Amino acid sequence: MLEPHNAPITLAAYDPDWPRRFDREADRLRSVLGNEALRIEHVGSTSVPGLMAKPIIDILLVVPDSADEPCYVPHLQTVGYVMRIREPEWFEHRLFRGPDTAINLHVFSSGAAEVERMLRFRDRLRDDHTARDRYQRAKRELAQQTWRHVQDYADAKTAVITEILDDAEGVPIPGPVADGS
Protein backbone atom coordinates (compact mmCIF):
# COMPACT_ATOMS: atom_id res chain seq x y z
CA MET A 1 0.00 0.00 0.00
CA LEU A 2 1.30 3.43 -0.92
CA GLU A 3 1.86 5.91 1.88
CA PRO A 4 0.19 9.31 1.31
CA HIS A 5 2.67 12.12 0.66
CA ASN A 6 0.47 15.12 -0.25
CA ALA A 7 3.38 17.50 -0.74
CA PRO A 8 6.03 18.53 -3.23
CA ILE A 9 9.13 16.34 -3.56
CA THR A 10 12.30 17.47 -1.81
CA LEU A 11 15.38 17.18 -4.02
CA ALA A 12 18.88 17.50 -2.62
CA ALA A 13 22.07 18.57 -4.36
CA TYR A 14 24.32 15.67 -5.33
CA ASP A 15 26.14 14.30 -2.30
CA PRO A 16 29.56 12.72 -2.98
CA ASP A 17 28.89 10.44 0.03
CA TRP A 18 26.09 8.60 -1.82
CA PRO A 19 28.44 6.15 -3.61
CA ARG A 20 30.10 5.27 -0.28
CA ARG A 21 26.71 4.59 1.28
CA PHE A 22 25.88 2.35 -1.67
CA ASP A 23 29.18 0.46 -1.28
CA ARG A 24 28.48 -0.14 2.41
CA GLU A 25 25.04 -1.57 1.64
CA ALA A 26 26.30 -3.63 -1.30
CA ASP A 27 28.87 -5.24 1.00
CA ARG A 28 26.14 -5.99 3.56
CA LEU A 29 23.93 -7.54 0.86
CA ARG A 30 26.75 -9.68 -0.52
CA SER A 31 27.59 -10.92 2.97
CA VAL A 32 24.04 -12.12 3.70
CA LEU A 33 23.00 -13.27 0.22
CA GLY A 34 26.14 -14.98 -1.05
CA ASN A 35 25.52 -16.58 -4.46
CA GLU A 36 21.85 -15.52 -4.48
CA ALA A 37 23.06 -11.99 -5.33
CA LEU A 38 23.86 -12.25 -9.03
CA ARG A 39 24.26 -8.50 -9.43
CA ILE A 40 24.17 -5.48 -7.13
CA GLU A 41 24.17 -2.04 -8.75
CA HIS A 42 23.75 1.55 -7.63
CA VAL A 43 20.89 2.97 -9.73
CA GLY A 44 18.60 5.96 -9.67
CA SER A 45 19.55 9.59 -9.43
CA THR A 46 21.93 9.17 -6.47
CA SER A 47 24.12 7.04 -8.76
CA VAL A 48 24.70 9.90 -11.21
CA PRO A 49 27.41 12.40 -10.18
CA GLY A 50 26.12 15.98 -10.25
CA LEU A 51 22.41 15.07 -10.42
CA MET A 52 19.94 16.34 -7.84
CA ALA A 53 17.95 13.57 -6.18
CA LYS A 54 15.67 12.56 -3.40
CA PRO A 55 18.34 11.56 -0.87
CA ILE A 56 17.44 7.87 -1.04
CA ILE A 57 19.95 5.33 -2.33
CA ASP A 58 18.34 3.04 -4.92
CA ILE A 59 19.96 -0.37 -5.17
CA LEU A 60 19.28 -2.92 -7.88
CA LEU A 61 19.57 -6.53 -6.74
CA VAL A 62 19.33 -9.31 -9.30
CA VAL A 63 18.57 -12.80 -7.98
CA PRO A 64 17.91 -16.03 -9.91
CA ASP A 65 14.13 -15.78 -9.34
CA SER A 66 12.63 -12.84 -7.45
CA ALA A 67 9.34 -14.74 -7.07
CA ASP A 68 11.18 -17.41 -5.05
CA GLU A 69 11.14 -15.29 -1.89
CA PRO A 70 12.25 -18.03 0.55
CA CYS A 71 15.66 -18.02 -1.18
CA TYR A 72 16.48 -14.42 -0.31
CA VAL A 73 13.84 -12.58 1.76
CA PRO A 74 14.74 -14.18 5.13
CA HIS A 75 18.38 -13.20 4.59
CA LEU A 76 17.39 -9.59 3.85
CA GLN A 77 15.16 -9.51 6.92
CA THR A 78 18.03 -10.56 9.19
CA VAL A 79 19.85 -7.31 8.34
CA GLY A 80 16.77 -5.09 8.65
CA TYR A 81 15.22 -4.98 5.18
CA VAL A 82 11.42 -4.83 5.05
CA MET A 83 9.38 -5.64 1.95
CA ARG A 84 7.17 -2.70 1.00
CA ILE A 85 5.93 -3.64 -2.47
CA ARG A 86 5.38 -6.93 -4.32
CA GLU A 87 4.62 -6.52 -8.03
CA PRO A 88 4.31 -9.94 -9.69
CA GLU A 89 2.76 -8.32 -12.78
CA TRP A 90 5.78 -6.04 -13.34
CA PHE A 91 8.85 -8.24 -13.87
CA GLU A 92 8.24 -9.92 -10.47
CA HIS A 93 9.60 -6.73 -8.86
CA ARG A 94 10.02 -6.56 -5.09
CA LEU A 95 10.84 -3.34 -3.25
CA PHE A 96 12.40 -3.33 0.20
CA ARG A 97 13.09 -0.45 2.54
CA GLY A 98 16.58 -0.76 3.93
CA PRO A 99 17.69 -0.78 7.55
CA ASP A 100 18.54 2.85 6.92
CA THR A 101 15.23 4.29 5.70
CA ALA A 102 17.14 6.21 3.03
CA ILE A 103 17.64 2.98 1.05
CA ASN A 104 15.31 1.38 -1.48
CA LEU A 105 16.24 -2.10 -2.68
CA HIS A 106 14.70 -3.13 -6.01
CA VAL A 107 14.81 -6.89 -6.60
CA PHE A 108 14.39 -8.44 -10.05
CA SER A 109 14.96 -11.86 -11.56
CA SER A 110 17.90 -12.56 -13.81
CA GLY A 111 16.92 -11.71 -17.38
CA ALA A 112 14.23 -9.15 -16.50
CA ALA A 113 14.18 -6.46 -19.19
CA GLU A 114 13.79 -3.74 -16.55
CA VAL A 115 17.29 -4.49 -15.21
CA GLU A 116 18.97 -3.53 -18.48
CA ARG A 117 16.67 -0.51 -18.94
CA MET A 118 17.60 0.85 -15.49
CA LEU A 119 21.32 0.38 -16.15
CA ARG A 120 21.11 1.86 -19.66
CA PHE A 121 19.38 4.96 -18.28
CA ARG A 122 21.88 5.35 -15.42
CA ASP A 123 24.83 4.99 -17.78
CA ARG A 124 23.34 7.45 -20.28
CA LEU A 125 22.96 10.09 -17.57
CA ARG A 126 26.48 9.45 -16.27
CA ASP A 127 28.01 9.82 -19.73
CA ASP A 128 25.80 12.38 -21.47
CA HIS A 129 25.65 15.74 -19.68
CA THR A 130 22.95 17.04 -22.04
CA ALA A 131 20.66 14.12 -21.14
CA ARG A 132 21.48 14.54 -17.44
CA ASP A 133 20.65 18.26 -17.54
CA ARG A 134 17.41 17.57 -19.43
CA TYR A 135 16.38 15.01 -16.82
CA GLN A 136 17.31 17.33 -13.96
CA ARG A 137 15.19 20.14 -15.42
CA ALA A 138 12.19 17.79 -15.69
CA LYS A 139 12.72 16.54 -12.14
CA ARG A 140 12.88 20.10 -10.75
CA GLU A 141 9.66 21.09 -12.51
CA LEU A 142 7.81 17.97 -11.38
CA ALA A 143 9.15 18.12 -7.82
CA GLN A 144 7.49 21.51 -7.26
CA GLN A 145 4.02 20.02 -7.71
CA THR A 146 2.03 18.51 -4.86
CA TRP A 147 1.97 14.72 -5.17
CA ARG A 148 -0.53 12.44 -3.46
CA HIS A 149 2.06 9.65 -3.46
CA VAL A 150 5.81 9.73 -4.16
CA GLN A 151 5.16 6.99 -6.74
CA ASP A 152 3.00 9.45 -8.70
CA TYR A 153 6.05 11.72 -9.02
CA ALA A 154 8.15 8.73 -10.15
CA ASP A 155 5.48 7.78 -12.71
CA ALA A 156 5.38 11.37 -14.03
CA LYS A 157 9.08 11.12 -14.94
CA THR A 158 8.42 8.15 -17.25
CA ALA A 159 7.92 10.29 -20.34
CA VAL A 160 11.27 12.09 -20.08
CA ILE A 161 13.05 8.84 -19.21
CA THR A 162 11.57 7.17 -22.30
CA GLU A 163 12.53 10.15 -24.48
CA ILE A 164 16.12 10.07 -23.23
CA LEU A 165 16.40 6.32 -23.80
CA ASP A 166 14.79 6.60 -27.25
CA ASP A 167 17.15 9.46 -28.19
CA ALA A 168 20.08 7.29 -27.10
CA GLU A 169 19.14 4.30 -29.29
CA GLY A 170 21.93 3.88 -31.80
CA VAL A 171 23.67 7.08 -30.70
CA PRO A 172 27.12 6.57 -29.21
CA ILE A 173 27.65 7.90 -25.72
CA PRO A 174 29.92 10.94 -25.93
CA GLY A 175 33.47 10.29 -24.83
CA PRO A 176 36.44 12.50 -24.20
CA VAL A 177 37.42 14.76 -27.05
CA ALA A 178 41.02 14.63 -28.23
CA ASP A 179 42.57 18.08 -28.14
CA GLY A 180 45.42 17.29 -30.48
CA SER A 181 48.21 18.07 -28.04
C-alpha positions as CSV (number, residue, x, y, z in Angstrom):
1,M,0.0,0.0,0.0
2,L,1.3,3.4,-0.9
3,E,1.9,5.9,1.9
4,P,0.2,9.3,1.3
5,H,2.7,12.1,0.7
6,N,0.5,15.1,-0.3
7,A,3.4,17.5,-0.7
8,P,6.0,18.5,-3.2
9,I,9.1,16.3,-3.6
10,T,12.3,17.5,-1.8
11,L,15.4,17.2,-4.0
12,A,18.9,17.5,-2.6
13,A,22.1,18.6,-4.4
14,Y,24.3,15.7,-5.3
15,D,26.1,14.3,-2.3
16,P,29.6,12.7,-3.0
17,D,28.9,10.4,0.0
18,W,26.1,8.6,-1.8
19,P,28.4,6.1,-3.6
20,R,30.1,5.3,-0.3
21,R,26.7,4.6,1.3
22,F,25.9,2.3,-1.7
23,D,29.2,0.5,-1.3
24,R,28.5,-0.1,2.4
25,E,25.0,-1.6,1.6
26,A,26.3,-3.6,-1.3
27,D,28.9,-5.2,1.0
28,R,26.1,-6.0,3.6
29,L,23.9,-7.5,0.9
30,R,26.8,-9.7,-0.5
31,S,27.6,-10.9,3.0
32,V,24.0,-12.1,3.7
33,L,23.0,-13.3,0.2
34,G,26.1,-15.0,-1.1
35,N,25.5,-16.6,-4.5
36,E,21.9,-15.5,-4.5
37,A,23.1,-12.0,-5.3
38,L,23.9,-12.3,-9.0
39,R,24.3,-8.5,-9.4
40,I,24.2,-5.5,-7.1
41,E,24.2,-2.0,-8.8
42,H,23.7,1.6,-7.6
43,V,20.9,3.0,-9.7
44,G,18.6,6.0,-9.7
45,S,19.6,9.6,-9.4
46,T,21.9,9.2,-6.5
47,S,24.1,7.0,-8.8
48,V,24.7,9.9,-11.2
49,P,27.4,12.4,-10.2
50,G,26.1,16.0,-10.3
51,L,22.4,15.1,-10.4
52,M,19.9,16.3,-7.8
53,A,18.0,13.6,-6.2
54,K,15.7,12.6,-3.4
55,P,18.3,11.6,-0.9
56,I,17.4,7.9,-1.0
57,I,19.9,5.3,-2.3
58,D,18.3,3.0,-4.9
59,I,20.0,-0.4,-5.2
60,L,19.3,-2.9,-7.9
61,L,19.6,-6.5,-6.7
62,V,19.3,-9.3,-9.3
63,V,18.6,-12.8,-8.0
64,P,17.9,-16.0,-9.9
65,D,14.1,-15.8,-9.3
66,S,12.6,-12.8,-7.4
67,A,9.3,-14.7,-7.1
68,D,11.2,-17.4,-5.0
69,E,11.1,-15.3,-1.9
70,P,12.2,-18.0,0.5
71,C,15.7,-18.0,-1.2
72,Y,16.5,-14.4,-0.3
73,V,13.8,-12.6,1.8
74,P,14.7,-14.2,5.1
75,H,18.4,-13.2,4.6
76,L,17.4,-9.6,3.9
77,Q,15.2,-9.5,6.9
78,T,18.0,-10.6,9.2
79,V,19.8,-7.3,8.3
80,G,16.8,-5.1,8.6
81,Y,15.2,-5.0,5.2
82,V,11.4,-4.8,5.1
83,M,9.4,-5.6,2.0
84,R,7.2,-2.7,1.0
85,I,5.9,-3.6,-2.5
86,R,5.4,-6.9,-4.3
87,E,4.6,-6.5,-8.0
88,P,4.3,-9.9,-9.7
89,E,2.8,-8.3,-12.8
90,W,5.8,-6.0,-13.3
91,F,8.9,-8.2,-13.9
92,E,8.2,-9.9,-10.5
93,H,9.6,-6.7,-8.9
94,R,10.0,-6.6,-5.1
95,L,10.8,-3.3,-3.3
96,F,12.4,-3.3,0.2
97,R,13.1,-0.4,2.5
98,G,16.6,-0.8,3.9
99,P,17.7,-0.8,7.6
100,D,18.5,2.8,6.9
101,T,15.2,4.3,5.7
102,A,17.1,6.2,3.0
103,I,17.6,3.0,1.1
104,N,15.3,1.4,-1.5
105,L,16.2,-2.1,-2.7
106,H,14.7,-3.1,-6.0
107,V,14.8,-6.9,-6.6
108,F,14.4,-8.4,-10.0
109,S,15.0,-11.9,-11.6
110,S,17.9,-12.6,-13.8
111,G,16.9,-11.7,-17.4
112,A,14.2,-9.1,-16.5
113,A,14.2,-6.5,-19.2
114,E,13.8,-3.7,-16.6
115,V,17.3,-4.5,-15.2
116,E,19.0,-3.5,-18.5
117,R,16.7,-0.5,-18.9
118,M,17.6,0.9,-15.5
119,L,21.3,0.4,-16.2
120,R,21.1,1.9,-19.7
121,F,19.4,5.0,-18.3
122,R,21.9,5.3,-15.4
123,D,24.8,5.0,-17.8
124,R,23.3,7.4,-20.3
125,L,23.0,10.1,-17.6
126,R,26.5,9.5,-16.3
127,D,28.0,9.8,-19.7
128,D,25.8,12.4,-21.5
129,H,25.7,15.7,-19.7
130,T,22.9,17.0,-22.0
131,A,20.7,14.1,-21.1
132,R,21.5,14.5,-17.4
133,D,20.6,18.3,-17.5
134,R,17.4,17.6,-19.4
135,Y,16.4,15.0,-16.8
136,Q,17.3,17.3,-14.0
137,R,15.2,20.1,-15.4
138,A,12.2,17.8,-15.7
139,K,12.7,16.5,-12.1
140,R,12.9,20.1,-10.7
141,E,9.7,21.1,-12.5
142,L,7.8,18.0,-11.4
143,A,9.2,18.1,-7.8
144,Q,7.5,21.5,-7.3
145,Q,4.0,20.0,-7.7
146,T,2.0,18.5,-4.9
147,W,2.0,14.7,-5.2
148,R,-0.5,12.4,-3.5
149,H,2.1,9.6,-3.5
150,V,5.8,9.7,-4.2
151,Q,5.2,7.0,-6.7
152,D,3.0,9.5,-8.7
153,Y,6.1,11.7,-9.0
154,A,8.1,8.7,-10.2
155,D,5.5,7.8,-12.7
156,A,5.4,11.4,-14.0
157,K,9.1,11.1,-14.9
158,T,8.4,8.1,-17.2
159,A,7.9,10.3,-20.3
160,V,11.3,12.1,-20.1
161,I,13.1,8.8,-19.2
162,T,11.6,7.2,-22.3
163,E,12.5,10.2,-24.5
164,I,16.1,10.1,-23.2
165,L,16.4,6.3,-23.8
166,D,14.8,6.6,-27.2
167,D,17.2,9.5,-28.2
168,A,20.1,7.3,-27.1
169,E,19.1,4.3,-29.3
170,G,21.9,3.9,-31.8
171,V,23.7,7.1,-30.7
172,P,27.1,6.6,-29.2
173,I,27.7,7.9,-25.7
174,P,29.9,10.9,-25.9
175,G,33.5,10.3,-24.8
176,P,36.4,12.5,-24.2
177,V,37.4,14.8,-27.1
178,A,41.0,14.6,-28.2
179,D,42.6,18.1,-28.1
180,G,45.4,17.3,-30.5
181,S,48.2,18.1,-28.0
